[in-house]
Amino acid sequence: MQDIIGSKKMENGIVVFWEEKGKKKDESFNYAELIDMKINTLDLLDHPKSYKVDSAAHVIISKK
């Protein structure tokens, strides 16, 4: 799991950013996926550092 360092609203969802081995990586999630994971999209946009991402499993979790 990587700490999310940023997020950005896209047309059909949200893209999240993290650093891995000194490189900035990103992955996008559509709104249906975020709802299924019970992720508050507004909170993810306002407080991205409160979340972690597992890109291999395509999952976001809250650190709270």
NORFEN-V940630 format. One record per pair of residues at least 12 apart in sequence whose ideal C-beta (glycine too) atoms are under 7 Angstrom apart, sorted by the first residue. I is the first residue (numbers start at 1). J is the second residue. Records with the same first field share a line. If there is no record, write none. Layout:
I: J, J
This chain:
1: 52, 53, 54
2: 18, 20, 52, 53
3: 18, 49, 52
4: 16, 17, 18, 48, 49, 51, 52, 53
5: 17, 18, 19, 48, 49
6: 48
7: 44, 45, 48
9: 45
10: 28
12: 30, 31
13: 28, 29, 30, 31, 34
14: 29, 34, 41, 44, 45
15: 27, 28
16: 48, 53, 60
18: 53
27: 53, 55
29: 60
37: 59, 60
39: 60
50: 62, 63, 64
51: 63
